[in-house]
Amino acid sequence: MVKHFTILVTALLLGMAMSAQTWVSFGKNQPTAPEFSVINSNDQKVVFTMDIYGMFVETKIEGSQTFKRLSLPECGVAGDIGSPDIMSEL
């Protein structure tokens, strides 16, 4: 019984480690939300700059395929299941 429990806990921890997010820094060591600055806007367009200081990378396994999910701090994800994730503001 203890052997089965140990194997189950090990498998659970391994699965959690494989889906853990890793911070990839572009200049800041801590996860930092992107900064947006609107340069110009009207009723037809918006021109803005966005400073991105890094991203999270998460490995996802679906069936026999492995994917990398990229995400930005304090940004949500919207989209249909099976479609590419589209970043959106929370």
Phi and psi restraints in degrees (value plus and minus 20) as a CYANA .aco file:
   2 VAL   PHI     -85.1   -45.1
   2 VAL   PSI     -56.4   -16.4
   3 LYS   PHI     -83.3   -43.3
   3 LYS   PSI     -63.4   -23.4
   4 HIS   PHI     -85.8   -45.8
   4 HIS   PSI     -59.0   -19.0
   5 PHE   PHI     -84.5   -44.5
   5 PHE   PSI     -61.7   -21.7
   6 THR   PHI     -83.3   -43.3
   6 THR   PSI     -62.6   -22.6
   7 ILE   PHI     -84.4   -44.4
   7 ILE   PSI     -61.7   -21.7
   8 LEU   PHI     -82.9   -42.9
   8 LEU   PSI     -66.4   -26.4
   9 VAL   PHI     -84.2   -44.2
   9 VAL   PSI     -61.6   -21.6
  10 THR   PHI     -81.5   -41.5
  10 THR   PSI     -64.6   -24.6
  11 ALA   PHI     -83.4   -43.4
  11 ALA   PSI     -60.5   -20.5
  12 LEU   PHI     -84.1   -44.1
  12 LEU   PSI     -65.5   -25.5
  13 LEU   PHI     -85.3   -45.3
  13 LEU   PSI     -57.9   -17.9
  14 LEU   PHI     -84.5   -44.5
  14 LEU   PSI     -62.4   -22.4
  15 GLY   PHI     -83.8   -43.8
  15 GLY   PSI     -59.6   -19.6
  16 MET   PHI     -87.0   -47.0
  16 MET   PSI     -58.4   -18.4
  17 ALA   PHI     -86.9   -46.9
  17 ALA   PSI     -56.0   -16.0
  18 MET   PHI     -90.3   -50.3
  18 MET   PSI     -47.3    -7.3
  19 SER   PHI    -119.6   -79.6
  19 SER   PSI     -13.2    26.8
  20 ALA   PHI     -90.4   -50.4
  20 ALA   PSI     127.2   167.2
  21 GLN   PHI    -103.3   -63.3
  21 GLN   PSI     122.8   162.8
  22 THR   PHI    -139.0   -99.0
  22 THR   PSI     112.1   152.1
  23 TRP   PHI    -103.7   -63.7
  23 TRP   PSI     104.9   144.9
  24 VAL   PHI    -128.6   -88.6
  24 VAL   PSI      93.2   133.2
  25 SER   PHI    -105.0   -65.0
  25 SER   PSI     119.7   159.7
  26 PHE   PHI    -130.4   -90.4
  26 PHE   PSI      -0.1    39.9
  27 GLY   PHI     126.1   166.1
  27 GLY   PSI     -43.7    -3.7
  28 LYS   PHI    -137.1   -97.1
  28 LYS   PSI     110.0   150.0
  29 ASN   PHI     -93.6   -53.6
  29 ASN   PSI     -43.7    -3.7
  30 GLN   PHI    -120.8   -80.8
  30 GLN   PSI     126.2   166.2
  31 PRO   PHI     -75.8   -35.8
  31 PRO   PSI     104.9   144.9
  32 THR   PHI    -153.0  -113.0
  32 THR   PSI     111.8   151.8
  33 ALA   PHI     -85.4   -45.4
  33 ALA   PSI     128.9   168.9
  34 PRO   PHI     -82.8   -42.8
  34 PRO   PSI     133.4   173.4
  35 GLU   PHI    -132.9   -92.9
  35 GLU   PSI     109.5   149.5
  36 PHE   PHI    -129.8   -89.8
  36 PHE   PSI     121.5   161.5
  37 SER   PHI    -153.6  -113.6
  37 SER   PSI     101.5   141.5
  38 VAL   PHI    -101.4   -61.4
  38 VAL   PSI     104.2   144.2
  39 ILE   PHI    -110.9   -70.9
  39 ILE   PSI     -62.9   -22.9
  40 ASN   PHI    -178.3  -138.3
  40 ASN   PSI     123.7   163.7
  41 SER   PHI    -172.0  -132.0
  41 SER   PSI     129.3   169.3
  42 ASN   PHI    -169.3  -129.3
  42 ASN   PSI    -188.2  -148.2
  43 ASP   PHI     -96.0   -56.0
  43 ASP   PSI     -22.1    17.9
  44 GLN   PHI    -134.8   -94.8
  44 GLN   PSI     -41.8    -1.8
  45 LYS   PHI    -178.6  -138.6
  45 LYS   PSI     142.0   182.0
  46 VAL   PHI    -151.2  -111.2
  46 VAL   PSI     109.1   149.1
  47 VAL   PHI    -131.8   -91.8
  47 VAL   PSI     105.9   145.9
  48 PHE   PHI    -166.2  -126.2
  48 PHE   PSI     143.7   183.7
  49 THR   PHI    -133.5   -93.5
  49 THR   PSI     134.2   174.2
  50 MET   PHI    -159.4  -119.4
  50 MET   PSI     102.0   142.0
  51 ASP   PHI    -116.5   -76.5
  51 ASP   PSI     100.7   140.7
  52 ILE   PHI    -131.1   -91.1
  52 ILE   PSI     102.9   142.9
  53 TYR   PHI    -117.4   -77.4
  53 TYR   PSI     -23.2    16.8
  54 GLY   PHI     141.2   181.2
  54 GLY   PSI    -197.4  -157.4
  55 MET   PHI    -172.0  -132.0
  55 MET   PSI     139.3   179.3
  56 PHE   PHI    -112.5   -72.5
  56 PHE   PSI     121.4   161.4
  57 VAL   PHI    -141.2  -101.2
  57 VAL   PSI     109.2   149.2
  58 GLU   PHI    -150.8  -110.8
  58 GLU   PSI     112.0   152.0
  59 THR   PHI    -107.6   -67.6
  59 THR   PSI     109.3   149.3
  60 LYS   PHI    -142.1  -102.1
  60 LYS   PSI     114.0   154.0
  61 ILE   PHI    -133.5   -93.5
  61 ILE   PSI     101.1   141.1
  62 GLU   PHI    -141.5  -101.5
  62 GLU   PSI      88.2   128.2
  63 GLY   PHI      45.1    85.1
  63 GLY   PSI    -142.2  -102.2
  64 SER   PHI    -121.1   -81.1
  64 SER   PSI     -13.6    26.4
  65 GLN   PHI    -127.6   -87.6
  65 GLN   PSI     124.6   164.6
  66 THR   PHI    -132.9   -92.9
  66 THR   PSI     111.9   151.9
  67 PHE   PHI    -144.2  -104.2
  67 PHE   PSI     137.7   177.7
  68 LYS   PHI    -131.1   -91.1
  68 LYS   PSI     102.4   142.4
  69 ARG   PHI    -119.1   -79.1
  69 ARG   PSI     104.5   144.5
  70 LEU   PHI    -123.8   -83.8
  70 LEU   PSI     115.8   155.8
  71 SER   PHI    -167.0  -127.0
  71 SER   PSI     138.1   178.1
  72 LEU   PHI    -128.7   -88.7
  72 LEU   PSI     125.5   165.5
  73 PRO   PHI     -80.6   -40.6
  73 PRO   PSI     122.4   162.4
  74 GLU   PHI      40.4    80.4
  74 GLU   PSI       3.2    43.2
  75 CYS   PHI    -140.6  -100.6
  75 CYS   PSI     123.0   163.0
  76 GLY   PHI    -115.2   -75.2
  76 GLY   PSI    -196.8  -156.8
  77 VAL   PHI    -148.5  -108.5
  77 VAL   PSI     113.7   153.7
  78 ALA   PHI    -150.6  -110.6
  78 ALA   PSI     128.7   168.7
  79 GLY   PHI     130.3   170.3
  79 GLY   PSI     155.6   195.6
  80 ASP   PHI    -107.4   -67.4
  80 ASP   PSI     127.1   167.1
  81 ILE   PHI     -79.8   -39.8
  81 ILE   PSI     109.3   149.3
  82 GLY   PHI      73.7   113.7
  82 GLY   PSI     -36.5     3.5
  83 SER   PHI    -110.8   -70.8
  83 SER   PSI     141.1   181.1
  84 PRO   PHI     -78.7   -38.7
  84 PRO   PSI     123.7   163.7
  85 ASP   PHI     -89.1   -49.1
  85 ASP   PSI     117.9   157.9
  86 ILE   PHI    -134.5   -94.5
  86 ILE   PSI     104.3   144.3
  87 MET   PHI     -92.5   -52.5
  87 MET   PSI     116.9   156.9
  88 SER   PHI    -162.6  -122.6
  88 SER   PSI     139.4   179.4
  89 GLU   PHI     -94.0   -54.0
  89 GLU   PSI     122.4   162.4
